[in-house]
Amino acid sequence: MRYLESELKRKQRNGLSVKEGGIAAGVCAMAILSSEGVWRTLTPNELYGEVEIDDLYFMATGGGICFGGGEPLLHSDFIVRFEKIMNPLWKLTLETSLNVPLEHLQAVAPLVSQYIVDVKDIHLFIYKAYTGRDNNRVIDNLKWIKAQGLAEKTIIRLPLILEFNDEKMRQESKLMLEEMGFSTFDEFKYRVKYFD
């Protein structure tokens, strides 16, 4: 336990976020932020070399790696290659907006233990005002996840976004998502620096 605690503290000092049940290496598929604040591009083997030191911790906690930051599904081929070399007992979590072509999701779906999907807001006009894009792919990909029986592995993030939505709109989004078959939600408020 002392070893694990010291490793967690070391990871935190080195700029990696620590999460119960595993360590989320803030990885944007092929880039990692070093403790000096410099982004580096890594191959799947190099990433594995960075995180395999935590194998004991992952095994003890049932944890693994979380691909997030930016849109990791745009690098689905990297995730597939990484999964082939990692310890098969590790779990892969994917933090995504799902606003990508379906083939990226299909490529990694058999490998993912949990999805964390930031839908922003299901209302098209809110989503488009906030992101500049429509959310048709998001909705289609959510329907695909449900059809594959993966809704129970999915946490839907429903933020309050100052100046874009309100609690009533968020609850409407939640109801629509429940009707689609999703039941686990993370409701929180986006912190917007220039508004706080």
Backbone as CSV, one residue per row, in Angstrom:
resi,resn,N_x,N_y,N_z,CA_x,CA_y,CA_z,C_x,C_y,C_z
1,MET,0.821,-1.200,0.000,0.000,0.000,0.000,0.862,1.260,0.000
2,ARG,1.972,1.216,0.774,2.855,2.396,0.785,3.421,2.654,-0.603
3,TYR,3.806,1.571,-1.281,4.339,1.719,-2.634,3.285,2.364,-3.540
4,LEU,2.057,1.853,-3.485,0.996,2.390,-4.334,0.729,3.860,-4.016
5,GLU,0.685,4.194,-2.718,0.462,5.585,-2.337,1.593,6.490,-2.815
6,SER,2.827,6.017,-2.714,3.948,6.840,-3.178,3.907,7.005,-4.696
7,GLU,3.503,5.953,-5.407,3.385,6.056,-6.863,2.278,7.022,-7.257
8,LEU,1.165,7.003,-6.534,0.082,7.959,-6.815,0.554,9.386,-6.614
9,LYS,1.261,9.631,-5.509,1.771,10.981,-5.246,2.779,11.396,-6.307
10,ARG,3.635,10.463,-6.731,4.615,10.765,-7.774,3.898,11.135,-9.068
11,LYS,2.872,10.386,-9.425,2.114,10.668,-10.648,1.471,12.050,-10.568
12,GLN,0.917,12.381,-9.392,0.290,13.694,-9.245,1.327,14.806,-9.387
13,ARG,2.500,14.625,-8.790,3.560,15.633,-8.917,4.006,15.781,-10.363
14,ASN,3.933,14.699,-11.126,4.368,14.734,-12.520,3.261,15.196,-13.461
15,GLY,2.154,15.650,-12.901,1.113,16.245,-13.737,0.074,15.287,-14.266
16,LEU,0.072,14.034,-13.830,-0.953,13.098,-14.278,-2.096,13.131,-13.278
17,SER,-3.322,13.121,-13.795,-4.460,13.111,-12.883,-4.656,11.697,-12.361
18,VAL,-5.059,11.606,-11.121,-5.243,10.317,-10.480,-6.715,10.141,-10.185
19,LYS,-7.209,8.950,-10.452,-8.625,8.677,-10.355,-8.798,7.363,-9.614
20,GLU,-9.791,7.269,-8.753,-10.023,6.041,-8.006,-10.283,4.902,-8.982
21,GLY,-9.646,3.775,-8.727,-9.835,2.617,-9.587,-8.886,2.589,-10.762
22,GLY,-8.030,3.553,-10.906,-7.082,3.565,-12.008,-6.478,4.934,-12.165
23,ILE,-5.501,5.006,-13.000,-4.866,6.286,-13.262,-5.252,6.697,-14.666
24,ALA,-5.801,7.887,-14.803,-6.195,8.387,-16.110,-5.018,9.158,-16.670
25,ALA,-4.316,8.550,-17.601,-3.196,9.232,-18.232,-3.785,10.165,-19.268
26,GLY,-3.716,11.467,-19.028,-4.354,12.448,-19.897,-3.784,12.388,-21.294
27,VAL,-4.221,11.416,-22.044,-3.620,11.118,-23.331,-4.579,11.494,-24.450
28,CYS,-4.103,12.250,-25.383,-4.886,12.544,-26.569,-4.353,11.646,-27.676
29,ALA,-4.618,10.358,-27.532,-4.231,9.321,-28.469,-2.733,9.215,-28.671
30,MET,-2.104,10.143,-29.359,-0.678,9.996,-29.608,0.148,11.082,-28.954
31,ALA,-0.449,11.882,-28.106,0.309,12.950,-27.457,0.104,12.878,-25.955
32,ILE,1.142,13.188,-25.214,1.070,13.185,-23.758,1.761,14.435,-23.241
33,LEU,1.185,15.030,-22.201,1.756,16.228,-21.608,2.751,15.797,-20.546
34,SER,4.003,16.182,-20.720,5.038,15.807,-19.756,4.965,16.723,-18.547
35,SER,5.717,16.372,-17.493,5.711,17.171,-16.276,6.268,18.573,-16.523
36,GLU,7.010,18.766,-17.594,7.552,20.088,-17.929,6.558,20.912,-18.748
37,GLY,5.366,20.359,-19.008,4.353,21.087,-19.756,4.585,21.065,-21.258
38,VAL,5.332,20.089,-21.744,5.635,19.985,-23.173,4.927,18.755,-23.735
39,TRP,4.222,18.963,-24.847,3.544,17.828,-25.482,4.554,16.999,-26.256
40,ARG,4.439,15.696,-26.143,5.290,14.775,-26.901,4.404,13.823,-27.683
41,THR,4.834,13.457,-28.863,4.141,12.451,-29.642,4.746,11.096,-29.316
42,LEU,3.873,10.122,-29.062,4.316,8.791,-28.686,3.725,7.746,-29.609
43,THR,4.462,6.671,-29.777,3.923,5.486,-30.455,3.172,4.671,-29.404
44,PRO,2.365,3.698,-29.809,1.716,2.839,-28.812,2.735,2.168,-27.880
45,ASN,3.862,1.711,-28.416,4.887,1.073,-27.578,5.489,2.066,-26.585
46,GLU,5.713,3.297,-27.025,6.272,4.308,-26.120,5.281,4.659,-25.014
47,LEU,4.001,4.766,-25.366,2.999,5.032,-24.339,2.959,3.884,-23.335
48,TYR,2.993,2.667,-23.837,2.986,1.513,-22.934,4.195,1.563,-22.008
49,GLY,5.341,1.963,-22.533,6.532,2.101,-21.710,6.358,3.124,-20.602
50,GLU,5.567,4.170,-20.867,5.308,5.205,-19.862,4.374,4.720,-18.760
51,VAL,3.396,3.888,-19.107,2.360,3.537,-18.137,2.490,2.136,-17.545
52,GLU,3.354,1.299,-18.103,3.430,-0.067,-17.585,3.962,-0.120,-16.160
53,ILE,4.631,0.938,-15.701,5.095,0.998,-14.321,3.918,0.897,-13.348
54,ASP,2.727,1.237,-13.808,1.536,1.205,-12.965,0.775,-0.114,-13.054
55,ASP,1.352,-1.105,-13.669,0.686,-2.400,-13.820,0.211,-2.943,-12.476
56,LEU,1.057,-2.921,-11.465,0.697,-3.430,-10.147,-0.523,-2.696,-9.601
57,TYR,-0.545,-1.399,-9.761,-1.682,-0.605,-9.279,-2.948,-0.949,-10.060
58,PHE,-2.829,-1.028,-11.373,-3.995,-1.367,-12.191,-4.548,-2.735,-11.802
59,MET,-3.664,-3.682,-11.568,-4.086,-5.032,-11.202,-4.754,-5.030,-9.819
60,ALA,-4.222,-4.246,-8.890,-4.772,-4.210,-7.533,-6.130,-3.519,-7.473
61,THR,-6.367,-2.564,-8.364,-7.591,-1.762,-8.299,-8.606,-2.101,-9.381
62,GLY,-8.224,-2.923,-10.340,-9.113,-3.183,-11.463,-9.168,-1.997,-12.408
63,GLY,-8.108,-1.201,-12.414,-8.075,0.015,-13.218,-7.437,-0.194,-14.581
64,GLY,-7.025,0.905,-15.163,-6.423,0.870,-16.487,-6.216,2.266,-17.027
65,ILE,-6.376,2.406,-18.315,-6.066,3.644,-19.017,-7.349,4.304,-19.521
66,CYS,-7.397,5.638,-19.389,-8.500,6.424,-19.937,-7.950,7.272,-21.078
67,PHE,-8.453,7.043,-22.282,-8.099,7.890,-23.415,-9.098,9.038,-23.463
68,GLY,-8.591,10.261,-23.394,-9.451,11.434,-23.407,-8.663,12.641,-23.846
69,GLY,-9.243,13.795,-23.695,-8.573,15.031,-24.085,-8.624,15.204,-25.586
70,GLY,-9.190,16.264,-26.075,-9.417,16.346,-27.517,-10.443,15.286,-27.869
71,GLU,-10.299,14.632,-28.972,-11.211,13.550,-29.343,-10.406,12.298,-29.648
72,PRO,-10.290,11.382,-28.680,-9.473,10.186,-28.874,-9.976,9.268,-29.977
73,LEU,-11.271,9.286,-30.259,-11.772,8.396,-31.308,-11.222,8.744,-32.683
74,LEU,-10.731,9.960,-32.861,-10.106,10.298,-34.142,-8.791,9.540,-34.318
75,HIS,-8.318,8.918,-33.239,-7.094,8.114,-33.265,-7.410,6.677,-32.877
76,SER,-8.526,6.166,-33.387,-8.964,4.817,-33.028,-7.926,3.765,-33.392
77,ASP,-7.193,3.969,-34.478,-6.164,2.992,-34.862,-5.065,2.913,-33.799
78,PHE,-4.720,4.039,-33.185,-3.719,4.059,-32.116,-4.225,3.264,-30.912
79,ILE,-5.481,3.477,-30.537,-6.061,2.783,-29.388,-6.074,1.282,-29.639
80,VAL,-6.426,0.876,-30.841,-6.433,-0.556,-31.188,-5.030,-1.133,-31.074
81,ARG,-4.023,-0.424,-31.592,-2.638,-0.921,-31.510,-2.153,-0.965,-30.062
82,PHE,-2.525,0.037,-29.259,-2.124,0.054,-27.856,-2.742,-1.121,-27.103
83,GLU,-4.007,-1.390,-27.350,-4.703,-2.467,-26.641,-4.049,-3.821,-26.908
84,LYS,-3.488,-3.994,-28.095,-2.852,-5.278,-28.442,-1.586,-5.545,-27.639
85,ILE,-0.924,-4.489,-27.139,0.328,-4.694,-26.401,0.174,-4.524,-24.890
86,MET,-0.946,-3.951,-24.445,-1.108,-3.730,-23.002,-1.460,-5.035,-22.297
87,ASN,-1.346,-5.031,-20.983,-1.773,-6.166,-20.173,-3.262,-6.394,-20.442
88,PRO,-3.666,-7.597,-20.845,-5.071,-7.834,-21.198,-6.041,-7.696,-20.023
89,LEU,-5.529,-7.614,-18.793,-6.399,-7.443,-17.635,-6.677,-5.971,-17.312
90,TRP,-5.972,-5.053,-17.975,-6.258,-3.633,-17.787,-7.594,-3.298,-18.431
91,LYS,-8.215,-2.255,-17.935,-9.459,-1.773,-18.528,-9.178,-0.501,-19.320
92,LEU,-9.876,-0.353,-20.432,-9.788,0.866,-21.240,-11.078,1.667,-21.074
93,THR,-10.915,2.936,-20.741,-12.036,3.869,-20.667,-11.844,4.893,-21.767
94,LEU,-12.938,5.319,-22.342,-12.889,6.287,-23.430,-13.737,7.490,-23.052
95,GLU,-13.113,8.671,-22.979,-13.838,9.916,-22.733,-13.957,10.629,-24.067
96,THR,-15.173,10.792,-24.558,-15.402,11.204,-25.930,-16.629,12.094,-26.063
97,SER,-16.674,12.841,-27.159,-17.889,13.588,-27.501,-18.764,12.762,-28.439
98,LEU,-18.213,11.702,-29.023,-18.871,10.836,-30.005,-19.202,11.537,-31.315
99,ASN,-18.681,12.731,-31.547,-18.978,13.443,-32.787,-17.927,13.074,-33.838
100,VAL,-17.937,11.795,-34.193,-16.973,11.234,-35.147,-17.696,10.242,-36.052
101,PRO,-17.105,9.908,-37.205,-17.704,8.863,-38.032,-17.810,7.542,-37.265
102,LEU,-18.888,6.814,-37.489,-19.185,5.581,-36.764,-18.055,4.555,-36.831
103,GLU,-17.327,4.496,-37.932,-16.284,3.466,-38.056,-15.208,3.578,-36.968
104,HIS,-14.959,4.782,-36.475,-13.990,4.944,-35.379,-14.503,4.280,-34.103
105,LEU,-15.772,4.485,-33.811,-16.393,3.877,-32.638,-16.435,2.356,-32.789
106,GLN,-16.808,1.878,-33.958,-16.882,0.432,-34.198,-15.522,-0.237,-34.020
107,ALA,-14.450,0.457,-34.382,-13.106,-0.127,-34.291,-12.689,-0.391,-32.850
108,VAL,-13.102,0.463,-31.918,-12.655,0.316,-30.525,-13.709,-0.295,-29.613
109,ALA,-14.948,-0.373,-30.037,-16.037,-0.833,-29.170,-15.745,-2.160,-28.465
110,PRO,-15.187,-3.154,-29.132,-14.939,-4.421,-28.426,-13.870,-4.319,-27.330
111,LEU,-13.100,-3.236,-27.322,-11.976,-3.085,-26.404,-12.305,-2.245,-25.170
112,VAL,-13.394,-1.471,-25.229,-13.673,-0.455,-24.217,-14.513,-1.028,-23.077
113,SER,-14.051,-0.774,-21.838,-14.781,-1.203,-20.645,-15.831,-0.189,-20.227
114,GLN,-15.544,1.093,-20.483,-16.484,2.137,-20.095,-16.353,3.334,-21.032
115,TYR,-17.509,3.916,-21.349,-17.570,5.140,-22.143,-18.005,6.284,-21.233
116,ILE,-17.344,7.419,-21.371,-17.779,8.659,-20.732,-18.049,9.613,-21.894
117,VAL,-19.317,9.909,-22.120,-19.715,10.678,-23.298,-20.197,12.058,-22.873
118,ASP,-19.477,13.076,-23.302,-19.862,14.461,-23.031,-20.747,14.925,-24.180
119,VAL,-22.062,14.867,-23.958,-22.995,15.219,-25.034,-23.253,16.723,-25.125
120,LYS,-22.685,17.494,-24.182,-22.937,18.937,-24.078,-24.423,19.158,-23.782
121,ASP,-25.273,19.049,-24.783,-26.714,19.194,-24.662,-27.315,18.505,-25.880
122,ILE,-28.417,17.806,-25.710,-29.027,17.089,-26.836,-29.739,18.021,-27.796
123,HIS,-30.192,19.167,-27.329,-30.867,20.123,-28.206,-29.893,20.602,-29.284
124,LEU,-30.275,20.425,-30.539,-29.401,20.792,-31.655,-28.968,22.251,-31.596
125,PHE,-29.892,23.159,-31.340,-29.549,24.588,-31.368,-28.542,24.957,-30.272
126,ILE,-28.620,24.302,-29.118,-27.657,24.573,-28.045,-26.305,23.981,-28.399
127,TYR,-26.312,22.726,-28.844,-25.062,22.061,-29.213,-24.332,22.855,-30.292
128,LYS,-25.084,23.270,-31.312,-24.472,23.998,-32.424,-23.967,25.375,-31.991
129,ALA,-24.710,26.041,-31.132,-24.273,27.355,-30.646,-22.984,27.220,-29.842
130,TYR,-22.864,26.140,-29.073,-21.692,25.969,-28.214,-20.480,25.434,-28.973
131,THR,-20.698,24.478,-29.901,-19.566,23.813,-30.567,-19.327,24.284,-31.999
132,GLY,-20.347,24.899,-32.612,-20.220,25.288,-34.015,-20.537,24.146,-34.972
133,ARG,-20.944,22.990,-34.443,-21.264,21.817,-35.272,-22.608,21.259,-34.853
134,ASP,-23.192,20.424,-35.717,-24.436,19.774,-35.305,-24.104,18.495,-34.534
135,ASN,-25.097,17.911,-33.902,-24.869,16.719,-33.082,-25.518,15.462,-33.657
136,ASN,-25.738,15.436,-34.971,-26.348,14.265,-35.596,-25.508,13.008,-35.389
137,ARG,-24.184,13.131,-35.544,-23.315,11.963,-35.333,-23.347,11.502,-33.879
138,VAL,-23.397,12.452,-32.967,-23.453,12.107,-31.544,-24.681,11.244,-31.284
139,ILE,-25.823,11.700,-31.742,-27.074,10.974,-31.516,-27.057,9.617,-32.220
140,ASP,-26.595,9.585,-33.470,-26.514,8.308,-34.191,-25.572,7.332,-33.485
141,ASN,-24.437,7.836,-32.990,-23.484,6.962,-32.297,-24.033,6.478,-30.960
142,LEU,-24.784,7.333,-30.257,-25.440,6.892,-29.025,-26.444,5.780,-29.325
143,LYS,-27.213,5.922,-30.400,-28.171,4.881,-30.790,-27.437,3.577,-31.116
144,TRP,-26.277,3.684,-31.771,-25.487,2.483,-32.090,-25.002,1.817,-30.804
145,ILE,-24.503,2.625,-29.845,-24.046,2.079,-28.560,-25.193,1.331,-27.883
146,LYS,-26.376,1.915,-27.861,-27.537,1.264,-27.245,-27.871,-0.034,-27.981
147,ALA,-27.873,0.000,-29.307,-28.207,-1.185,-30.101,-27.212,-2.327,-29.879
148,GLN,-25.978,-1.993,-29.526,-24.954,-3.015,-29.278,-24.997,-3.540,-27.841
149,GLY,-25.907,-3.029,-27.034,-26.011,-3.453,-25.642,-24.952,-2.836,-24.743
150,LEU,-24.447,-1.663,-25.109,-23.366,-1.017,-24.370,-23.823,0.168,-23.524
151,ALA,-25.127,0.391,-23.431,-25.627,1.548,-22.669,-25.247,1.454,-21.194
152,GLU,-25.209,0.249,-20.645,-24.847,0.089,-19.226,-23.386,0.413,-18.954
153,LYS,-22.563,0.418,-19.996,-21.146,0.772,-19.852,-20.913,2.258,-20.106
154,THR,-21.981,3.039,-20.203,-21.874,4.427,-20.655,-22.344,5.405,-19.579
155,ILE,-21.480,6.364,-19.290,-21.838,7.494,-18.428,-22.029,8.695,-19.354
156,ILE,-23.177,9.326,-19.248,-23.465,10.504,-20.073,-23.206,11.752,-19.238
157,ARG,-22.314,12.609,-19.725,-22.027,13.875,-19.040,-23.001,14.936,-19.556
158,LEU,-23.716,15.541,-18.613,-24.702,16.575,-18.934,-24.347,17.852,-18.179
159,PRO,-23.565,18.710,-18.795,-23.152,19.932,-18.097,-24.178,21.058,-18.202
160,LEU,-24.144,21.920,-17.205,-24.771,23.237,-17.330,-23.709,24.120,-17.950
161,ILE,-24.034,24.762,-19.059,-23.062,25.587,-19.760,-23.576,27.025,-19.733
162,LEU,-22.949,27.837,-18.898,-23.366,29.222,-18.706,-23.545,29.928,-20.048
163,GLU,-24.681,30.606,-20.187,-25.021,31.377,-21.385,-25.481,30.506,-22.557
164,PHE,-25.533,29.163,-22.369,-25.964,28.286,-23.464,-27.183,27.447,-23.103
165,ASN,-27.209,26.874,-21.888,-28.374,26.095,-21.479,-28.704,26.407,-20.022
166,ASP,-29.783,25.822,-19.540,-30.170,26.006,-18.145,-30.632,24.658,-17.605
167,GLU,-31.037,24.625,-16.342,-31.424,23.362,-15.712,-32.604,22.705,-16.422
168,LYS,-33.572,23.491,-16.863,-34.730,22.937,-17.572,-34.283,22.225,-18.858
169,MET,-33.397,22.862,-19.619,-32.915,22.253,-20.865,-32.096,21.001,-20.571
170,ARG,-31.299,21.048,-19.500,-30.509,19.877,-19.142,-31.421,18.710,-18.784
171,GLN,-32.493,18.974,-18.034,-33.410,17.901,-17.662,-34.168,17.371,-18.879
172,GLU,-34.463,18.236,-19.848,-35.068,17.779,-21.101,-34.105,16.847,-21.840
173,SER,-32.817,17.229,-21.874,-31.805,16.372,-22.510,-31.735,15.024,-21.804
174,LYS,-31.736,15.052,-20.486,-31.665,13.813,-19.705,-32.853,12.914,-20.023
175,LEU,-34.051,13.474,-20.087,-35.243,12.697,-20.406,-35.135,12.061,-21.788
176,MET,-34.665,12.824,-22.771,-34.496,12.278,-24.125,-33.495,11.120,-24.121
177,LEU,-32.410,11.280,-23.362,-31.392,10.234,-23.291,-31.909,9.006,-22.543
178,GLU,-32.718,9.214,-21.517,-33.337,8.081,-20.819,-34.266,7.328,-21.762
179,GLU,-35.002,8.061,-22.585,-35.891,7.422,-23.565,-35.098,6.628,-24.599
180,MET,-33.843,7.043,-24.853,-32.972,6.293,-25.770,-32.415,5.035,-25.105
181,GLY,-32.488,4.957,-23.760,-32.016,3.766,-23.066,-30.820,3.963,-22.165
182,PHE,-30.442,5.207,-21.890,-29.295,5.481,-21.020,-29.790,5.836,-19.623
183,SER,-29.019,5.423,-18.603,-29.494,5.627,-17.238,-28.451,6.195,-16.281
184,THR,-27.199,6.296,-16.704,-26.156,6.804,-15.809,-25.686,8.160,-16.311
185,PHE,-25.827,9.170,-15.440,-25.529,10.541,-15.834,-24.582,11.210,-14.854
186,ASP,-23.745,12.087,-15.377,-22.858,12.927,-14.588,-23.295,14.358,-14.854
187,GLU,-24.010,14.941,-13.893,-24.516,16.302,-14.044,-23.614,17.250,-13.267
188,PHE,-23.128,18.283,-13.925,-22.191,19.217,-13.318,-22.282,20.544,-14.057
189,LYS,-21.510,21.507,-13.621,-21.503,22.835,-14.249,-20.127,23.066,-14.867
190,TYR,-20.108,23.447,-16.144,-18.842,23.833,-16.771,-18.336,25.099,-16.094
191,ARG,-17.063,25.123,-15.803,-16.440,26.346,-15.297,-15.887,27.091,-16.499
192,VAL,-16.425,28.247,-16.754,-15.997,29.062,-17.872,-15.219,30.240,-17.295
193,LYS,-13.927,30.262,-17.533,-13.033,31.226,-16.889,-13.492,32.666,-17.035
194,TYR,-13.863,33.065,-18.241,-14.190,34.474,-18.437,-15.548,34.850,-17.860
195,PHE,-16.366,33.872,-17.422,-17.644,34.182,-16.794,-17.561,34.097,-15.269
196,ASP,-16.587,33.369,-14.721,-16.501,33.159,-13.272,-15.929,34.351,-12.549
